[in-house]
Every structure is written in structure tokens, then in C-alpha cells.
Amino acid sequence: MENWKFYTPDGVQDTLFTECEMKRNIEHNFRMHFRSAGYREVETPTLEYFDVFSSGTGRIEQEMMYKFSDKDGRLLVLRPDLTIPAVRLYSTKIKNKEQPVKMFYIGNTFRSKEQGGGRFKEFTQAGAEIIGNSGATVDAEIISRAISMAKLAGLEDFLIDIGHVEFFKAIIEEAGFSENEGEEIRALVDCKDFTRLESLLNEKNLSADLHNLILSLPSLFGDVDILDKAEKFTENIRAVKAIEYLREVLAILTQKGFRNYVSIDLGLVSSLNYYTGIIFKGFTYGIGFPIISGGRYDTLVETYGEKACASGFSIGINMLMQALSSQKSSDNNEKYLNVALSKGRLASLAMDLFGNAGIDISELKDESTRKLIITDEVSKVRFFLVKPSDVPTYVEYGAADIGVVGRDTILEEGKNLYEVLDLGFGKCRMCVAGPKELYGNLDLIPNKRVATKYPNIAREYYEHTKLESVEIIKLNGSVELAPLVGLSEVIVDIVESGRTLKENGLDVLETIADLSARMVVNRVSMKIERTRITKIIDSIREQLQEKKEK
């Protein structure tokens, strides 16, 4: 038996002298700054009841939490968040004090699924809340405090994206979408999946203006002129008020000297049940995930039976430190766009698209080269070829800004990416297949066994679409053999022509998803390298459109 006393668990780490000193200095400086701005510190327990995070608008998925029982059998968790305990504290111990209440906190939080790319299962957050007051001045104060924290830590090259959830909610309500349809659209807008968003909208009987507005949501990010563009699309009173509110907040931030650190994103639509107004995220070079998140959450306090306006933010100190370290070790005057291509046929087809976008791909197409990274110094673009299953990982972590990979890999890996273009080649389907006699009779088979190279896709399909419990059998090849020798009743696999299935007496029984090559983009890169990446996307989109019209 291996002796685990020498190791730390996955997702946590020791912090040594220099790094620990740096971390404590950041925490000290944050603490002094908050106090000087009139915020008072609170500390909540590391252990909380599960109920604190499992209900109301602040609900956190139970899979994200470390859970265990106390001596009376009540379910406890290691706190996965600091805002919700701060709201609990306000509602139970501070609500009768002079309003508004300005509080801050610095502490460790724990999430069982957070790992990699600067994210840990145990991580330190600093944050602030203003409870009991509303308005653009309060929201601008919270955003300016977040900017000040980043600058205080030593960051200069960063960006705060600001949106307003009421803009999206108003447009969806005007379109007459159901709650489930609205959530589906929100998810597509959030990952900037233009292809599936357009497909969904084409099924609805919407006016041309409303159709175009919703379809444009993923691209409504950038400078303040985005607000002018959005206002031309709609006369919806709620949506226009959200735009006016954003302008008011931007004006205050400009007066404070922070205009260069902020941009607009009307497609910033994560956590709609949590946020009720302004929403913002902070991005910087050197790390592939937001380091700052915040916004207005006026309904969260109501979870505890009280009504109070609230706005706040948190900043991840571990990710902040990684960004500082990465930026210190790199030459920020030489920022390359990194493109990860999946080895094989998809890479060959994608190369020409990039070449026609004005990027030198001559060395990339040289089959004799053994270079791992191929660079166009003029365009400042670097290419590297990796296994298809690794492309989403490179992109999610920010090692690559852009990736080209099949949608099957995107679905299987489940990474947090922007899926911006359907490149139109590599078309096939993800299907359930099996003996022909099972066609139309699958639901009659209890306790099905499903063999597949794509266990996550299969599990997602059966659990959330079919609402059925099955046994997933992971195979690495020759999946078609499984039902022939009795290993499984059916398989989940990619089908292109179906020839292999037919030659072995199998047939497609159900289609799970249409597949093709996709361009994916890291969420941070899309914001801080918006101009360069958008230029490439637009060029490739034009090429694809020209091919369609021929």
C-alpha cells in the first residue's frame, strides 16, 4: 500500500517562503485598502450547513461541495463561497444596524471540481459587499474597488467586462420564450455558439429585428459604442433602461479615472438567477479564467426573509498571483496568438482558412518540419499540433487562444470555451447504434449496457435527454464489436457513412448530435485580444459564407 503521508491531495498545494510572503503581502494590502475605504471586515466559519448553499438564488451545485455529517446527522460543507455566508451573516446579525453596510472578507474556500489552470480545490478569495443601498453610484463603487484591488496587487494590463442581466431578460421576455427556452438561449449566448443559436432562432416565428438582436448578443461586446449599436436594435423599455444604467455607471467610472480598464459585454449572461442587474468579470493575460467576478444580487438577501439591495465582488488571490508570475516571466511587448490544431485531416483543412485570413502557413504545411511550434512573426501567430482530445484543454487553460477541433471532442471534454464557428467540414453524427431489430424498441430494454469511446456524451444523453439509468462501458476501439459479442446491447459512437455498421448487421437507432469541426476560443483571450481574434473570426466566417454561395 502506498504511503500517502508524503503527498498533498489533488487540487491543493503547499505554499513556500517567497510565494507565501507575496500572498500575505497582497492580503495585507487588500485589508488596509478596504479599511481606508470604509469597509469593515467579517469572518464566517469554514464549516457551514449544506442548506446555506443548496437553496434560493445562491444555490451551488452539490457536486461542487465537500460534504460530511455532524454528530447529529446534519449535512455540513466546507464553504464553497464567501458571498453567501456574508449575506447569511448580514441577515441574522447585522440587518438592524445602520444602513448601508459595507463589509469585506479574506478567506479560503473549497470546491471539489475546481482544478488546473490556476484554479485549486482550496483557494483564497478577497471580496466586498455593500448591502442596503442601490443605484449606479453603488455599483460603480464596487467595480472601482475591484479595479483598485487588481492595481494594488501589481496588475496593470487587465480588463473588466460589464453587462446587465435585465437587457437579456427583457429581450427574451419580449420574444415570448418559455423559461426552459430562455435558459437554452442563455447557455448558447454565454458560450458564444452562433451556429446553434441561429438554428434555434430559425425555429421560432420572430420579427426580423428581434431575431437579429438575439443572434447578435454573443458579439455585443467591446467599447462603449456597443451600447449605441444595441440601442438601435430595440425599443424595449426594460432593455433601453439597462443600456442607460450601464452608461451611467461608465460615466462614474470615467470620472474616477478607470475608463481604460472597462468594456461592455451584453452577452455576459451567466448566473441569471443570482444576479439582478449589473454583472462584471475581470480578465488578464497569463491565466485562462476570470480573476474577478461580481455584480448586483438584490434577491439573494430574500433567501433569509429580508429585503435588501446588495452589490459585491470577489477576486481570486491564487489566480491573481499566477497571472502576476506569468506576466513577469513573459515579454508583454511580444504577445502572440496561440492556435491549437487537432492533428490529422481537420488541421489540414483548417490551415487554408487561416492562410486566407492573411496568416503565413507555409511552414505549417511543410510535412518535413519537426518543429513543435510554428510561428508567423509578421502576424504574431503561433500554431501547434496536438491530439484532438487535448485541444479543448489547451484552449480552456489559456495555453492556446484559439483551437480547431471536432464537436465530438468538445462535447466529451466538457470544457468551458467559446464555440464561435462551425467550419463546415468533418461532418458526421454521434449516434446510438445496435442490432436492427432494436429499432423502435430501445425503451423496452431495462438496465441497458452501452459501450462507447465517449462515456461523458453517453452519460449526458441518457441521464438528461432519455432520463434513463444505463451502464456505461468505456472502450478505446472497435466499439462495433461490443453488441456482437454480448458486451453491450448498444453503442454510442460517431457515424459518418454507416458502412461499418451495416457490414456488421448494426444500424443507427437514435441520433444524439450533429458533428463537424468547430473553432473554439478561450474566454479570457476573446476579451483581452478581442480585435485580433475577431478579425480572424470575421475573415474565416466570410470564407465559409462564400463557399456556401458558390
N, C-alpha and C positions, 0 to 999 in steps of 0.2 A: 504494500500500500504506500502511495506517495505521501511524503510528509509535507503538508500544506503550511506548516508554520513559517516557512521561509518566504511566502508569497503574499501578495495582496489580491483580493478578488477582482474579477474583470470589472472595468469601469471606474475603479478608484485608484488612487496613487499616493505615494509619499511625496512630500514637498520638502526639498532640501534647502540648504542655507541661503543661497543667493535668491532663489525663486521665492522662498518663504519670506525673506526680508522685503522683497519687492511687493509681495501680496499684502503684507501687513502695512507697508507704507501707503499703498493705494487705499486700503480700508481706513487708515488713519486720516488721510487727506479727504476722503469722502465724508467721513464723520464730522470733521471740522467744518467742511463746506456746508453741509446740511444744517449744522447748528447755527452757523453765521447767517443762514437764510431764514431762520425762524422755525425750523423743523425740530421736533423732539423725538428722541429715539425710543423705540419699543422693542421688546424681545418676547417672542412667543415660544412655546415648548417645541422641542424636536419631535416629540410624540403628540399626535392628535388623534381624536376619534375619526374613524373612517367616514362617519356621517358628515363631517365638516366638508369633505371634498366630493361626496358622492351624490349630492342633490343640488337643486337650484341652478342658476345660470353659471355658477362657477364650477360645475361638475367636471371632474377629471377622470379619464378612463381608468377603471380599476386595474387594468393590466400595467399601467404606468406606476403603480404604487407598491411599496413594500408593506405587506400586511402581516399582522400576527394578533394574537388574542391576549387579553389581560387575564388575571386570575378568576374573573367572573364570566369569562367567555365573550366579553365585548371586543369588537374588532377595532384594533388600533393600526395606525400607519406612521411611517416616518414621513414628515411633512414633505409633499412634493412641490409646494408653492409657498410663498410668503405673503402674497397679497390677501388671499382668502383668510388666513389666520388673523391678519391685521384687521380685516373687516369684522371678523368674529369678536376680536378684542374691543373694537370701537362700539359694536352693538351691545355688548354685555357689560362694559366697564367705563366707557368714555362718552357715550351718547348725550349725557346730561351736562357735559362740560361746555365751556364757551365755544361757539362755532365761528368759523370753520376750524377743524382740527388738522394740523399739518404734522404728519409723523413720518419717520424714516426707520429703516431696519437694515441690518447687515447680518447675514447668517447663511448656514448651509442648508441645502435642500437635497432631496433624494428622489430619483426617478429610475425605475428598473429598466426602461428601454433606451435611455439616453446613453450613447457611447460613440466615440470616434469623432474625428474632425474638430476637436476642441471641446466636444461635449462629454461629460462624465456622468456616472450614476450618482455621484456625490459632487455637488458643485456649490460655489458661493455666489450669492446674489446680494446686490445692494439695491434698494428701491425707496420710493417715497410715495405718499398718498396725501391728497387734500380731500377731506370728507366734510360735507356740509355746505358746499358752495359750488356754483356752476358758472358757465359763461366762457367766452373766448379768452378773457384775461387769465382765468384759472388754467385752462388747457394750454395756453401759450407759456404760462409759468412752468407747468410740468414738463413741456417739451424743452424749454430753455434750460431747465435744471438737468435734464438728460444730456443735452449738448455740453453743458458745463462740466458734468462728470467725465465725459469722454475726453474733453480737452485737458481737464485737470490730471488725468491719468497719463497724458502724453500723446494722445491721438490727435492728428490734425486732418488727415485725409479720410474723412468718413462722411456719411450721408444719412439723414433722417427722412424717410418716406412718410408722408402724411396723407391719410384718406379720411372718409366719413361714411360710416355704415348706412346712414339714412339715405344717401344717394342711391345705393344699390337697392335697399329695401323699397324705396319709393318706386323705382323703375320696375321691379319685379311685381309689386302690387298692381301697378298700372297695367302690366301685361296680363294680369289675371292668372298667374301661375299658382298652383297649389303649393303647400308647404314643402312637399317632397320634391316637386319640380324646381322650386326655388333653391332648395339645398343642392340639387344636382347641378344647376346652373352656377351656383356659388362655387362649388368644387372645381368646375371647369374654368371659371374665371380666375380662381385662385392659382391654378397651375398653368394658366395662360394657354389652354388647349383650344386653339382656334378651330381646329378641324372638327372635333366632336361637338363643340359649342354651335358651330354653324349647322351641323347635321341636326342637332336637337331643335334649333330655332326654325329650321325649314319645315319641321313637322307641325309648327304652330301657325295659326292664322293671325299674324301680327301686321300692323301697319309697317310700311317701309321704314319710316323714321325710327320706330321703336325697335324693329329688327336690327337696323344698323347700329343703333345706340348700344344695345346689349352685346352685339357682336364686337363692337369696338372697345368694350370695357377692359379686356386684357391689355390693350395698347394705350389706354388713357393714363399714362404715367410720364413724368418728366417735369419740365419747368412750369411756371405759373400759367403760361398760355394754354396749358391743358384745360384749365378751368373755363377759359373763353371758348375753347373748342367744344367742351361738354355742354356748355350753356346753349350753344346753337342747336344742339340735338334735341333739347327737351324744354317743354313749358310746364312740366310737373312742378307744382308749388313746393312740395317737400324736397325734391331734388334740387331745385333752384336755391332754396333756403340753405341746404347743405353746402352748396357752392359758395354762397355769400358768407357763411360761417367760416369756411376754410380761408377765404380772402381776409376776413377779419383777424384770424389767428396769424396768418402770414404777415399781415401789416404790423402786428405787435412784435413778432419775431424779427422783422426787418429793423424796427426801432431799437431792438436790443442788440443789433449787430450780428444776428445769427442767420441772415438770409442765405448766405452761401452754403450753409450746412443742410438746408432742407429742400425737398422736392415734393411733387404731388403724385399720388397713385390712387386713382378712383377705383382701381381693381383690387385694392387691398381689402379683402373681404373675409379674412379668417376670423373664426370665433364670433359670428354674428349674434349668437345668443348671449354672449358675455359682454361685448361692447355695445354701447347705445349711441355713440356719437363719434367724436374724433378717435382715430386709431393710428398708431405710428410704429414703425420699426426702424432700427438703426443698423447700418451696414458699413463694413470697412474692408480694405484689402487684407489678404493673408489668412482669412478664415471664411469658410463657405456657408456660414449660418448667421442670422441676425444676432447682434450682441446686445441690442436694446429692444424692448417691446413695451408698449403702453397704450393708454387711451382712456376714454370715459366709460364708466360702467355704473350708471345710475341705478340699475335694478339689482345689483349684487347685494347691497345692504338689506334689501327687502327680504332676502332669504332668511334673515333673522328677525323679521317682523317690524323692521323700522324702515322709514322712507328717508333717504338722504342722498344727495348728489355726491358723486365721487369720481376722482380722476387720479391716475398714478402711472408709474413706470417702474421697470426693473432693468438692471444692467448685469450681465454675466461677467463676473470678475475673472474667472478662469479663461473664458474665451477672449476677454479683453487682453489678458496677459499674453495669450498665444498670438493674437494679432500684433501686439507691440513687438514681440520677439521676431515674428515673421517679417514685419516691415523693417526692423532694424538690420536683419541679415540679408535683405534684398536691396537691389538698386532701384529705388522707386522712380528713377528717371527713365528706366527701360522696362516699361510694362508691356508684356506680351499677352496676346490672347492665346490660350492653350486649347487645342481641339483634339479630342479623343475619338478615334475612328475604330469601329469594330473590324477586326481582321477578316479578310475574305471578300466576297462579292459586294457587300454593302459599301465597303471602303472604296473599292474601285469605282463604283457608280457615284459615290459622293464626291470624289476628288474633282470631277469635271464641274460640278456645281460650284465648288469653292474657286476653281480656276477661272470660271466665267464670272465670278464675283470680283475678279481683279487680284487674286492671290496667286503667287508663283507656286505651282505644284509640280514643276519639272523634276525636282529631286525626289519628291514624294512618289512619283510614278516610276522612278528608276528601280527596277527589280533587283539590281546588283548591290544596292546600298545595304549596309548593315547598321546604319545609324538608328538609334532608338528614338531620337528626337530630330525632326527635320524642320528647319526654320526659314521663313521668308523674312529677311531682315528689313526689307523695304516696308512691308505691310505690318511688321512686328506681330506675325502669327506663327505659332509653333504647332506642329502636328505630331502625334504619336499613335501607333497602332497597338491595340490591346485586345485581349479576349472579349468577346461580346458581353459576357456576364459582368465584366469589370467596368464597362463604360459608365453605367449609372453611378457606381461608387466613386470613380474619379471626378465625375461632374458634381455629385451631391457634396462631396468634401471640399470642392473648390480647387482641386489639383488641375482639373480641366474646366474651362469656362463654357465650352460648347462640346456636345457629343453627338455622334450619329450612331443609332442602334435600332434594332428591331423592336416593335412594340411588345412582342412576347417577353423580351428581356426586361423592359420597363415594368410590365405587369408583375412579372415574377419577383423582381428585386424589390419593388415597392419603395423606391427612393423618393425623396422629396425634391422634385425637379419642376422646371417649367418645360412643358411639352409644346413647342411653338410651331412646328411644321410637320405635316405629313409629306414626305418626299416622294411618295407615289410609286416607289419600286420595292421589290421584295414582298409583293403581296401574297398573302396566304390566310388561313383561318386557324384559330385554336378551337378544337372540336372534341366532343365526346364521341368515341368510336367503339364499335364492338360487333359481334355477330349480327348479321342482317335480321335474324328472327327477333331481335330485341327491339327493333324499331317500333316506337309507339307503346312499348310495354315496359320501359325502364322503371316507371314508377311502381310497378308491381313487384320489383325485386327488393326485398328488405336487406338491410345490412350489406350494401354493395361494397365490393372491393374495387378500388380504382388505381391502376398502375399509371405512372406518369414521370416524366422528367421535370415537370413543372408543379411541384407539390403546393406552392403558395397559390397559384392560379386555380388549381383544382379545389383546394380547400375554400377559397373565397367564393367560387362558383356554387359549390354545394351548400355552404353554410349561409350565404346571404342571398343567393338567387333561387336555389332549389329548396332552401330551408330543410336540409336533409343531412343526417349524420352518416358518413361513409368512412371506410378505412382507406387511407391514402398509402400506397406502396411506392416508395421512391426508387426509380430505376435510372441508370445512366445511359442506356442504349437499347436498341431493338425492343422498343416498348410494345410493338405489334404482337410480339411473341406471347405476352402475358395472358391474354384471354384464350389463346390457342392451346396452352398447356395447363390451364386451370389456375394460374396465379391470381387472376382477377376476372371480374365479369366484363369490365370495360376499361378503356384507356382514355387519358386526356393528352392530346398531342397536337402538333402542328400538321395541318393538311394543306398541301399545295395542289397537286393534281388528283390525289386519291388513288393513284395507281397501285402503290404498295398495299394499301388496304384491300383493294379489290382482288389482287392476286393472292391474298391470304384469307379470302372469304369474309372480310370485315367491311363495314360501311359506316359512314358518318351518321350518328344518331341525333346529335344536338350540336349547334354552333354556339360557342361561348363568346368569341370576339373576332372581328376582322383585324388583320395584322398587316403592317407594312413598316418600312423604315421611317424613323422619326428623327427630327432634330430636337435635342434637349439642351437646356441652358441652366447653369447654376443660378439659384435665386438671387444671390448677392451680386454675382457678375452682371446680371441683367440690369441691375440698378446702377452700379458704380462704373460700368463700361457700357452704358446704355447706347451712346451714339455709335460706337464702333460695332457693337453686336447687332443693333437694329439695322445698320447699313448692310451687313451681311445677310441678315434675315430677309430684308426687303429685296435684295438682289436675287436671292435664291427663289423667293416667292414669285417674282416676275418671270424667272426662267421656267418655273413649273407651270405658270399660267400660260405662257407662250406655247409650251408643249401641248397643253390641253386644247388650245385653239387651233392647232395645226391639224 
